[in-house]
Amino acid sequence: MRKIGVAHPPLALPVLGSEDDPDVFLCWLREAIPMADALSIRTMRRDAERLSWTLRLTPNLNDKGTGFGGALAAQATLLGWCWVTLWLRRNGMNRNVVVAEASQRFLAPVTDDYHLHCFPASATGSTALAQRLRERGKGRIELVQQLWCGGTLCLEAEGNYAVLPDA
């Protein structure tokens, strides 16, 4: 059981050059951030610079029978945090990540299970983050999250995530 004010232990870094096991990471995420268990993340997949989740709608319904905006915004924010955390892990770093800014645009109602994708807002985003981490020991990256229900873009979010300096 998580306790207020007590940090959850970080997941051990994967062997350099290997990928995190998505199931192991999601299990850790559900322990580290208890709310993640309630968000109904079914699967996680990474392709190059894109991190994707598939999610079930039913636990995230609003009173109208469509996706609850607060849950969708939380999912988008958490997916961005996971993108940065996994990027750091791939690069051999276990660092603290926080969301500095976030915004969402709700474009269409979510009426079925859906996919949420996250990727850098700029093609040079991860390269610039790596350079800032080398030079200053901290850095930021802007990410885009898109929620797709079938072929419809229902939500587009942007987040600015900060990687904090080593303690």
C-alpha positions in Angstrom: 0.0 0.0 0.0 1.4 3.4 -1.1 1.9 6.0 1.6 1.7 9.8 1.3 5.2 11.4 1.2 7.0 8.1 0.5 8.5 7.6 -2.9 7.9 4.3 -4.7 11.2 2.5 -5.5 12.2 2.9 -9.2 12.1 -0.1 -11.5 15.5 -1.6 -12.1 17.0 -0.4 -15.4 16.9 -2.8 -18.3 20.2 -4.1 -19.6 21.7 -1.3 -21.9 20.5 -1.9 -25.5 17.5 -3.9 -24.5 13.9 -2.8 -24.1 11.7 -2.8 -21.1 9.2 -5.6 -21.0 5.8 -3.8 -21.4 4.0 -6.1 -19.0 6.7 -5.6 -16.3 6.6 -1.8 -16.8 2.8 -1.7 -16.6 2.7 -3.8 -13.4 5.3 -1.4 -11.8 3.3 1.6 -13.1 0.1 0.3 -11.4 2.0 0.0 -8.1 3.9 3.3 -8.4 0.9 5.3 -9.5 -2.2 3.6 -8.1 -4.6 5.6 -10.3 -3.0 3.9 -13.3 -4.8 0.7 -12.4 -8.2 2.4 -12.7 -7.4 3.8 -16.2 -7.9 0.4 -17.9 -4.7 0.3 -19.9 -4.9 -3.0 -21.9 -1.7 -3.0 -23.8 1.4 -0.9 -24.3 3.5 -0.8 -27.4 6.5 1.3 -28.5 7.5 1.9 -32.1 10.6 4.1 -32.5 9.6 7.5 -31.1 5.9 6.6 -30.5 4.4 5.0 -27.4 0.9 3.7 -27.6 -1.7 2.3 -25.3 -5.0 0.5 -26.0 -7.7 1.3 -23.5 -11.2 0.2 -22.6 -13.9 2.8 -22.6 -16.3 1.2 -20.1 -14.4 2.2 -16.8 -13.9 5.7 -18.2 -17.6 6.5 -19.1 -19.2 9.8 -18.2 -22.9 10.4 -17.5 -23.6 10.7 -21.3 -22.2 7.2 -22.0 -19.1 8.6 -23.7 -15.5 9.1 -22.5 -15.1 11.2 -19.4 -12.9 14.1 -20.2 -11.0 14.0 -16.9 -10.1 10.4 -17.3 -9.0 11.0 -20.9 -6.9 14.0 -19.9 -5.3 11.9 -17.1 -4.5 9.1 -19.5 -2.9 11.5 -22.0 -0.8 13.1 -19.2 0.3 9.8 -17.8 1.2 8.4 -21.2 3.5 11.4 -21.8 5.1 10.8 -18.4 5.6 7.1 -19.4 7.1 8.2 -22.7 9.8 10.2 -21.0 10.4 7.6 -18.3 10.8 4.9 -20.8 13.1 7.0 -23.0 15.3 7.7 -20.0 15.4 4.0 -19.2 16.4 3.1 -22.8 19.3 5.6 -22.3 20.4 4.1 -19.0 18.9 6.8 -16.7 16.5 6.4 -13.8 15.5 10.0 -13.2 12.5 11.9 -11.9 10.0 13.2 -14.4 7.2 15.7 -13.8 4.7 17.3 -16.1 5.3 21.0 -16.2 2.4 22.0 -18.5 -0.5 20.2 -20.2 -3.4 21.1 -22.4 -6.1 19.2 -24.2 -8.5 19.8 -27.1 -11.6 17.5 -27.1 -12.5 17.1 -30.8 -15.2 14.3 -30.8 -16.9 12.0 -28.3 -15.2 8.8 -27.4 -17.8 6.0 -28.1 -15.8 2.8 -28.0 -12.5 1.3 -26.9 -9.6 3.5 -28.1 -5.9 4.0 -28.8 -3.8 6.7 -27.3 -0.5 7.6 -29.0 2.4 9.8 -27.7 5.3 11.2 -29.6 7.6 14.3 -29.6 6.1 17.5 -30.9 9.4 18.1 -32.8 11.4 15.6 -34.9 14.5 16.7 -32.9 12.8 16.6 -29.5 14.6 13.6 -28.1 17.9 14.7 -29.5 17.5 18.1 -27.9 16.5 16.5 -24.6 19.6 14.3 -24.6 21.8 17.3 -25.3 20.3 19.3 -22.4 20.7 16.4 -20.0 24.4 16.1 -21.0 25.0 19.9 -20.7 22.8 20.9 -17.7 21.8 17.6 -16.0 18.1 18.5 -16.6 15.9 19.2 -19.5 12.4 19.4 -21.0 10.6 17.9 -23.9 7.2 18.7 -25.5 5.1 15.7 -26.4 1.8 15.3 -28.3 -0.8 12.8 -27.3 -3.6 11.7 -29.7 -6.6 9.7 -28.8 -8.2 7.7 -31.7 -11.5 5.9 -31.6 -11.7 3.9 -34.8 -10.6 6.4 -37.5 -11.7 9.5 -35.6 -9.3 11.7 -33.7 -11.2 12.5 -30.5 -8.6 14.2 -28.4 -5.3 16.0 -29.0 -3.1 17.0 -26.1 0.2 18.6 -25.6 2.5 18.3 -22.6 5.8 19.7 -21.5 7.7 17.3 -19.4 10.7 18.1 -17.2 13.5 15.7 -16.3 14.8 16.8 -12.9 18.5 16.8 -12.0 19.9 13.9 -10.1 19.4 14.3 -6.3 
